[in-house]
Amino acid sequence: MGPLARWSNAWRDWRQNRVLSKRPIPDPLWLTTLARYPFIARRSTADLARLRQLATLFLAEKEFTGAGGLQATDEIAVAIAVQACLPILHLGLSAYDDFIGIVVHPDEVVAEREVMDEDGIVHSYEETLTGEAMSGGPVMLSWRDVAEAGESAEQGYNVVIHEFVHVLDMRDGVADGVPLLPNDAARQRWIDVLDREYEAFCDSLDNDPEPAIDPYGAEAPEEFFAVAAEAFFVSPQVLLHEHPALYRLLQGYFRQDPAAEATGS
């Protein structure tokens, strides 16, 4: 490591330590957030300490903007930060370096869309969104869905995790369900497992009225990755039981085993 890199690392460490000491998440707000989201509160003491640090640094680096008359309060920012940092608990905050802005709406929004068909004809339509992640940002979220994530965890649903997994997916420049991986072998293994699980999932939907993964995952491999990650973090034992190979794939990528945390093993 050269002198410039050492200086840069030292500066980063100094800055982060200063943020952690000067701008920590207040205890009452931290405890209120954990009470709201049981799937986070059940994590180990070590995980929660690490998560609190990451969320504190996340809050210092990102810009929150309220839309539609909503004010982006500390309560809203911390709720989003804690859930957003869960997937990167062992990946590090640098995984989110490519964007700054987070826009929070009171509820779902209707977006105007256009798509061109094979004949070159442009079709306009409306799409209802509870969240959206764009390359380079911002990330858009519905506060109602964020706030209700503790209750919706039983259905394997979490809009924050979904959109921030899209952010991870786009780190290699394209949203295709394949995140940035360490080498070609790891990438090929990911594709093999994800494609097999995706095809089996799509084939099973007609005969499975209560799938472990949101049926929206059948839209495309990138959506399958995002909704599978939702289930991995908020209803991990169900995902492990129904899709063990997919669970193990996500376990290796995120370097976490939330099903073990849930059982206390």
Contacts in CASP RR format, 6 or more apart in sequence:
PFRMAT RR
TARGET T0000
AUTHOR 0000-0000-0000
METHOD contacts of the structure
MODEL  1
MGPLARWSNAWRDWRQNRVLSKRPIPDPLWLTTLARYPFIARRSTADLAR
LRQLATLFLAEKEFTGAGGLQATDEIAVAIAVQACLPILHLGLSAYDDFI
GIVVHPDEVVAEREVMDEDGIVHSYEETLTGEAMSGGPVMLSWRDVAEAG
ESAEQGYNVVIHEFVHVLDMRDGVADGVPLLPNDAARQRWIDVLDREYEA
FCDSLDNDPEPAIDPYGAEAPEEFFAVAAEAFFVSPQVLLHEHPALYRLL
QGYFRQDPAAEATGS
1 9 0 8 1.000
16 57 0 8 1.000
19 56 0 8 1.000
19 57 0 8 1.000
19 60 0 8 1.000
20 53 0 8 1.000
20 56 0 8 1.000
20 57 0 8 1.000
23 56 0 8 1.000
23 59 0 8 1.000
23 60 0 8 1.000
24 52 0 8 1.000
24 56 0 8 1.000
25 33 0 8 1.000
25 52 0 8 1.000
25 55 0 8 1.000
25 56 0 8 1.000
25 59 0 8 1.000
25 78 0 8 1.000
29 74 0 8 1.000
29 75 0 8 1.000
29 78 0 8 1.000
30 52 0 8 1.000
30 78 0 8 1.000
32 75 0 8 1.000
33 40 0 8 1.000
33 78 0 8 1.000
33 79 0 8 1.000
33 82 0 8 1.000
34 40 0 8 1.000
34 41 0 8 1.000
34 48 0 8 1.000
35 41 0 8 1.000
36 79 0 8 1.000
36 147 0 8 1.000
36 149 0 8 1.000
36 150 0 8 1.000
37 79 0 8 1.000
37 82 0 8 1.000
37 83 0 8 1.000
37 149 0 8 1.000
37 150 0 8 1.000
37 153 0 8 1.000
38 150 0 8 1.000
38 153 0 8 1.000
39 150 0 8 1.000
39 153 0 8 1.000
39 233 0 8 1.000
39 234 0 8 1.000
39 235 0 8 1.000
39 258 0 8 1.000
40 48 0 8 1.000
40 51 0 8 1.000
40 82 0 8 1.000
40 83 0 8 1.000
40 86 0 8 1.000
41 48 0 8 1.000
42 261 0 8 1.000
42 262 0 8 1.000
43 51 0 8 1.000
43 258 0 8 1.000
43 261 0 8 1.000
44 261 0 8 1.000
47 89 0 8 1.000
47 261 0 8 1.000
50 89 0 8 1.000
51 82 0 8 1.000
51 85 0 8 1.000
51 86 0 8 1.000
51 89 0 8 1.000
52 82 0 8 1.000
54 85 0 8 1.000
54 88 0 8 1.000
54 89 0 8 1.000
54 92 0 8 1.000
54 93 0 8 1.000
55 78 0 8 1.000
55 81 0 8 1.000
55 82 0 8 1.000
55 84 0 8 1.000
55 85 0 8 1.000
56 81 0 8 1.000
57 93 0 8 1.000
58 81 0 8 1.000
58 84 0 8 1.000
58 85 0 8 1.000
58 93 0 8 1.000
58 96 0 8 1.000
59 77 0 8 1.000
59 78 0 8 1.000
59 81 0 8 1.000
61 93 0 8 1.000
61 96 0 8 1.000
61 100 0 8 1.000
62 81 0 8 1.000
62 96 0 8 1.000
62 100 0 8 1.000
62 101 0 8 1.000
62 102 0 8 1.000
63 100 0 8 1.000
63 101 0 8 1.000
63 102 0 8 1.000
64 72 0 8 1.000
64 76 0 8 1.000
64 77 0 8 1.000
64 80 0 8 1.000
64 101 0 8 1.000
64 102 0 8 1.000
64 104 0 8 1.000
65 72 0 8 1.000
65 101 0 8 1.000
65 102 0 8 1.000
65 103 0 8 1.000
65 104 0 8 1.000
65 138 0 8 1.000
66 72 0 8 1.000
66 103 0 8 1.000
66 104 0 8 1.000
66 105 0 8 1.000
67 103 0 8 1.000
67 104 0 8 1.000
67 105 0 8 1.000
68 105 0 8 1.000
68 106 0 8 1.000
69 106 0 8 1.000
70 76 0 8 1.000
70 104 0 8 1.000
70 105 0 8 1.000
70 106 0 8 1.000
70 143 0 8 1.000
72 104 0 8 1.000
76 104 0 8 1.000
76 143 0 8 1.000
76 146 0 8 1.000
79 146 0 8 1.000
79 147 0 8 1.000
80 102 0 8 1.000
80 104 0 8 1.000
80 141 0 8 1.000
80 146 0 8 1.000
80 160 0 8 1.000
83 146 0 8 1.000
83 149 0 8 1.000
83 158 0 8 1.000
83 160 0 8 1.000
83 161 0 8 1.000
83 164 0 8 1.000
84 96 0 8 1.000
84 160 0 8 1.000
84 161 0 8 1.000
84 164 0 8 1.000
85 93 0 8 1.000
86 161 0 8 1.000
86 233 0 8 1.000
87 161 0 8 1.000
87 164 0 8 1.000
87 165 0 8 1.000
87 168 0 8 1.000
87 229 0 8 1.000
87 233 0 8 1.000
87 254 0 8 1.000
88 95 0 8 1.000
88 96 0 8 1.000
88 164 0 8 1.000
88 168 0 8 1.000
89 254 0 8 1.000
89 255 0 8 1.000
89 256 0 8 1.000
90 254 0 8 1.000
90 255 0 8 1.000
90 256 0 8 1.000
91 168 0 8 1.000
91 254 0 8 1.000
91 255 0 8 1.000
95 167 0 8 1.000
95 168 0 8 1.000
95 171 0 8 1.000
96 164 0 8 1.000
96 167 0 8 1.000
98 135 0 8 1.000
98 136 0 8 1.000
98 137 0 8 1.000
98 167 0 8 1.000
98 170 0 8 1.000
98 171 0 8 1.000
99 136 0 8 1.000
99 137 0 8 1.000
99 138 0 8 1.000
99 139 0 8 1.000
99 167 0 8 1.000
100 137 0 8 1.000
100 138 0 8 1.000
101 137 0 8 1.000
101 138 0 8 1.000
101 139 0 8 1.000
102 138 0 8 1.000
102 139 0 8 1.000
102 140 0 8 1.000
102 141 0 8 1.000
103 138 0 8 1.000
103 139 0 8 1.000
103 140 0 8 1.000
103 141 0 8 1.000
104 140 0 8 1.000
104 141 0 8 1.000
104 142 0 8 1.000
104 143 0 8 1.000
104 146 0 8 1.000
105 140 0 8 1.000
105 141 0 8 1.000
105 142 0 8 1.000
105 143 0 8 1.000
106 142 0 8 1.000
106 143 0 8 1.000
106 144 0 8 1.000
107 142 0 8 1.000
107 143 0 8 1.000
107 144 0 8 1.000
108 128 0 8 1.000
108 129 0 8 1.000
108 130 0 8 1.000
108 131 0 8 1.000
108 142 0 8 1.000
108 144 0 8 1.000
108 145 0 8 1.000
109 128 0 8 1.000
109 129 0 8 1.000
109 140 0 8 1.000
109 142 0 8 1.000
110 126 0 8 1.000
110 127 0 8 1.000
110 128 0 8 1.000
110 129 0 8 1.000
111 126 0 8 1.000
111 127 0 8 1.000
111 128 0 8 1.000
111 129 0 8 1.000
111 132 0 8 1.000
112 124 0 8 1.000
112 126 0 8 1.000
113 124 0 8 1.000
113 125 0 8 1.000
113 126 0 8 1.000
113 127 0 8 1.000
114 122 0 8 1.000
114 123 0 8 1.000
114 124 0 8 1.000
114 125 0 8 1.000
115 122 0 8 1.000
115 123 0 8 1.000
115 125 0 8 1.000
116 122 0 8 1.000
116 123 0 8 1.000
117 123 0 8 1.000
129 140 0 8 1.000
129 142 0 8 1.000
130 141 0 8 1.000
130 142 0 8 1.000
130 145 0 8 1.000
130 159 0 8 1.000
131 139 0 8 1.000
131 140 0 8 1.000
131 141 0 8 1.000
131 142 0 8 1.000
131 145 0 8 1.000
131 159 0 8 1.000
131 162 0 8 1.000
131 163 0 8 1.000
132 139 0 8 1.000
132 140 0 8 1.000
132 163 0 8 1.000
133 139 0 8 1.000
133 140 0 8 1.000
133 163 0 8 1.000
133 164 0 8 1.000
133 166 0 8 1.000
133 167 0 8 1.000
133 170 0 8 1.000
135 170 0 8 1.000
135 173 0 8 1.000
135 175 0 8 1.000
136 170 0 8 1.000
139 163 0 8 1.000
139 164 0 8 1.000
139 167 0 8 1.000
140 163 0 8 1.000
141 159 0 8 1.000
141 160 0 8 1.000
141 163 0 8 1.000
142 159 0 8 1.000
145 152 0 8 1.000
145 159 0 8 1.000
146 159 0 8 1.000
146 160 0 8 1.000
149 157 0 8 1.000
149 158 0 8 1.000
149 159 0 8 1.000
149 160 0 8 1.000
149 234 0 8 1.000
150 234 0 8 1.000
152 158 0 8 1.000
152 234 0 8 1.000
153 234 0 8 1.000
153 235 0 8 1.000
154 235 0 8 1.000
155 214 0 8 1.000
155 235 0 8 1.000
156 212 0 8 1.000
156 213 0 8 1.000
156 214 0 8 1.000
156 230 0 8 1.000
156 231 0 8 1.000
156 234 0 8 1.000
156 235 0 8 1.000
156 238 0 8 1.000
157 214 0 8 1.000
157 230 0 8 1.000
157 234 0 8 1.000
158 230 0 8 1.000
158 233 0 8 1.000
158 234 0 8 1.000
161 226 0 8 1.000
161 229 0 8 1.000
161 230 0 8 1.000
161 233 0 8 1.000
161 234 0 8 1.000
162 226 0 8 1.000
162 227 0 8 1.000
162 229 0 8 1.000
162 230 0 8 1.000
163 226 0 8 1.000
165 225 0 8 1.000
165 226 0 8 1.000
165 229 0 8 1.000
165 230 0 8 1.000
166 175 0 8 1.000
166 222 0 8 1.000
166 226 0 8 1.000
168 179 0 8 1.000
168 180 0 8 1.000
169 175 0 8 1.000
169 176 0 8 1.000
169 177 0 8 1.000
169 178 0 8 1.000
169 179 0 8 1.000
169 222 0 8 1.000
169 225 0 8 1.000
169 226 0 8 1.000
171 179 0 8 1.000
171 180 0 8 1.000
172 178 0 8 1.000
172 179 0 8 1.000
172 180 0 8 1.000
175 222 0 8 1.000
176 221 0 8 1.000
176 222 0 8 1.000
177 194 0 8 1.000
177 221 0 8 1.000
177 222 0 8 1.000
177 224 0 8 1.000
177 225 0 8 1.000
177 226 0 8 1.000
178 187 0 8 1.000
178 190 0 8 1.000
178 191 0 8 1.000
178 194 0 8 1.000
178 221 0 8 1.000
178 225 0 8 1.000
179 190 0 8 1.000
179 225 0 8 1.000
179 253 0 8 1.000
181 187 0 8 1.000
181 190 0 8 1.000
181 253 0 8 1.000
190 249 0 8 1.000
190 253 0 8 1.000
193 245 0 8 1.000
193 246 0 8 1.000
193 249 0 8 1.000
194 221 0 8 1.000
194 224 0 8 1.000
194 225 0 8 1.000
194 246 0 8 1.000
194 249 0 8 1.000
195 221 0 8 1.000
196 245 0 8 1.000
197 224 0 8 1.000
197 228 0 8 1.000
197 243 0 8 1.000
197 245 0 8 1.000
197 246 0 8 1.000
197 249 0 8 1.000
198 221 0 8 1.000
198 224 0 8 1.000
201 211 0 8 1.000
201 213 0 8 1.000
201 217 0 8 1.000
201 218 0 8 1.000
201 224 0 8 1.000
201 243 0 8 1.000
202 218 0 8 1.000
204 211 0 8 1.000
205 211 0 8 1.000
205 215 0 8 1.000
205 218 0 8 1.000
211 242 0 8 1.000
212 231 0 8 1.000
212 235 0 8 1.000
212 238 0 8 1.000
212 239 0 8 1.000
212 241 0 8 1.000
212 242 0 8 1.000
212 243 0 8 1.000
213 224 0 8 1.000
213 227 0 8 1.000
213 228 0 8 1.000
213 231 0 8 1.000
213 239 0 8 1.000
213 242 0 8 1.000
213 243 0 8 1.000
214 227 0 8 1.000
214 230 0 8 1.000
214 231 0 8 1.000
216 223 0 8 1.000
216 227 0 8 1.000
217 223 0 8 1.000
217 224 0 8 1.000
217 226 0 8 1.000
217 227 0 8 1.000
217 228 0 8 1.000
218 224 0 8 1.000
228 239 0 8 1.000
228 243 0 8 1.000
228 246 0 8 1.000
228 250 0 8 1.000
229 250 0 8 1.000
229 254 0 8 1.000
231 238 0 8 1.000
231 239 0 8 1.000
232 239 0 8 1.000
232 247 0 8 1.000
232 250 0 8 1.000
232 251 0 8 1.000
232 254 0 8 1.000
232 258 0 8 1.000
233 258 0 8 1.000
236 247 0 8 1.000
236 258 0 8 1.000
236 259 0 8 1.000
236 261 0 8 1.000
236 262 0 8 1.000
237 259 0 8 1.000
237 262 0 8 1.000
237 263 0 8 1.000
239 246 0 8 1.000
239 247 0 8 1.000
239 259 0 8 1.000
240 247 0 8 1.000
240 259 0 8 1.000
247 259 0 8 1.000
251 257 0 8 1.000
END
